[in-house]
Amino acid sequence: MRNRGIGTSCVQGGYTPGNGEPRQIPIVQSTTFKYDTSEDMGKLFDLEASGYFYTRLQNPTNDYVAAKICELEGGTAAMLTSSGQAANFFAVFNIASSGDHVVSASTIYGGTFNLFSVTMAKMGIEFTFVSPDCTDEELEAAFRPNTKAVFGETIANPALTVLDIGQFARAAHAHGVPLIIDNTFATPVNCRPFEWGADIVTHSTTKYMDGHGVGVGGAIVDGGRFDWMAHADKYPGLCTPDESYHGITYAEKFGMGGAFITKCTAQLMRDFGSIQSPQNAFYLNLGLESLHVRMKRHCENGQAVAEYLHGHEKVSAVSYCGLPDSPYHARAQKYLPNGSCGVVSFELKGGREAASRFMKALKLCAIETHVADARSCCLNPASSTHRQMTDEQLKAAGVPAGLIRVSCGLEDAADLIADIAQALEQA
Ligand SMILES: *Cc1c(COP(=O)(O)O)cnc(C)c1O
């Protein structure tokens, strides 16, 4: 599928300047584009010609960066969104509407869980959540006649479970629906879900792709292998004329490789307007240029910190699929042979009190509700994101009071370990 290495795609993908053109991608800071005749512009509105007319729909800077992410994932079409939340909303809403149903892994990002279980439920879309460790039978039992998609995260944030993408893809395809994978934590450097059967990939580019804590953003990529027309009864939005867009039938006009992203742009971006600014796309591209180099270091640091914490007298458990005794180790060796990510979570024996003392004592790791940054950061959900919950509720939710999530940045592993070691002494 790939005709050049992932590093070359990170550095040079998506934009090839012509003679005398800028070496770095130009920031096209313009809301609109000028045409000589109304007829020229009319062709763009009819999707008869490709070109730019209004940045809410498309912008050259964003397209260069989307094309790079598309190449990294090995997809056929891609688009940027204003955030990871917008990417996941669009990816699902593009093929599911009121009265439809979606199967999702239960260990997904909290924001996505809320989007699905509260906000999209209000829109009439029902979700069934299944464990990422479910059997084939349990997965099978989650499907309904009105199921339109299956959703999961390669490496879940913050649970750090690793999804059996092949198992979820087989189940989805047996029911004639696509598998959508949020590949934020693994990034295409460590896993390319299309190679394992996924059909649509989403990203919060806010995390490792940006990598410097600079801009919130998202992306959606189509693998181009789901045959919408073969399941036309399920996907009228793709397979019957769109009266709101000059009667175009997306799956006919743009084929398997282009229909999903074209519909998502022409309808959802047109109507919801969750675009990424060209300036942020430029910053995102700077992050992408070093993604392959940074991921290696994030993973080395994550591994070193996980190994240090493993067996420490004040630590009762460490979650990191790079540890040989992790329940996800075998799955990680299959899907993430070059490493997973820099996020490690661990539980302090001393519970809430110990966690609070540990967090206070940290010097290098900052307390942040962020992950996947060049600078290491730490979070104790019980005293921040989940602080309204009791110890019992926290335990039931899989985030015990003494749980700490550390996102290993790009510093020297020895310094990170030294910081954690002295904070553990205080705990
Ligand atoms: C952060 C995150 C999101 C949401 O992305 P935003 O850019 O914050 O909107 C979605 N999925 C995963 C896995 C995330 O880590």
The ligand as an SDF file (V2000), in Angstrom:
LIG
                    3D

 15 15  0  0  0  0  0  0  0  0999 V2000
   -8.5490   14.2420   22.9130 C   0  0  0  0  0  0  0  0  0  0  0  0
   -9.2340   13.1520   22.2070 C   0  0  0  0  0  0  0  0  0  0  0  0
  -10.3940   13.3810   21.4550 C   0  0  0  0  0  0  0  0  0  0  0  0
  -11.0390   14.7550   21.3800 C   0  0  0  0  0  0  0  0  0  0  0  0
  -10.2200   15.6010   20.6660 O   0  0  0  0  0  0  0  0  0  0  0  0
  -10.2160   17.2110   20.8190 P   0  0  0  0  0  0  0  0  0  0  0  0
   -9.2070   17.6080   19.8050 O   0  0  0  0  0  0  0  0  0  0  0  0
   -9.8450   17.5210   22.2270 O   0  0  0  0  0  0  0  0  0  0  0  0
  -11.5890   17.6680   20.4830 O   0  0  0  0  0  0  0  0  0  0  0  0
  -10.9550   12.3160   20.7840 C   0  0  0  0  0  0  0  0  0  0  0  0
  -10.4230   11.0870   20.8480 N   0  0  0  0  0  0  0  0  0  0  0  0
   -9.3060   10.8260   21.5680 C   0  0  0  0  0  0  0  0  0  0  0  0
   -8.7660    9.4450   21.6040 C   0  0  0  0  0  0  0  0  0  0  0  0
   -8.6820   11.8440   22.2770 C   0  0  0  0  0  0  0  0  0  0  0  0
   -7.5780   11.5790   22.9890 O   0  0  0  0  0  0  0  0  0  0  0  0
  1  2  1  0
  2  3  1  0
  2 14  2  0
  3  4  1  0
  3 10  2  0
  4  5  1  0
  5  6  1  0
  6  7  2  0
  6  8  1  0
  6  9  1  0
 10 11  1  0
 11 12  2  0
 12 13  1  0
 12 14  1  0
 14 15  1  0
M  END
$$$$
